[in-house]
């Protein structure tokens, strides 16, 4: 379950990606990052931040599975357009490269 963090406008955001073999699908989630508890900061791969509540989920099935990709927007969180654009660009690149998260 790889995590990518980036900063925009003083806030931190997270892209979580995973592949679920039983679903034959990639799952990508966008969230704001939240501070990690102090005790976790030295042992977590995330460092000072962890994923927060998921705001956007993208599900993309393997090409041989006859199911369309879809997007789910959760909650009433707001994100700058640039953050959503970065997320979409990263998801598209991971899928194009055939990178299994």
Secondary structure, DSSP 8 states (H G I E B T S, - for coil): -EEEEEEETTEEEEEEEEEETTTTEEEEEEEEEEE--GGGTTT-TTTTEEEEEEEEEEEEE-TTS----EEEE-TT----HHHHHHHHHHHHHHHHTT---
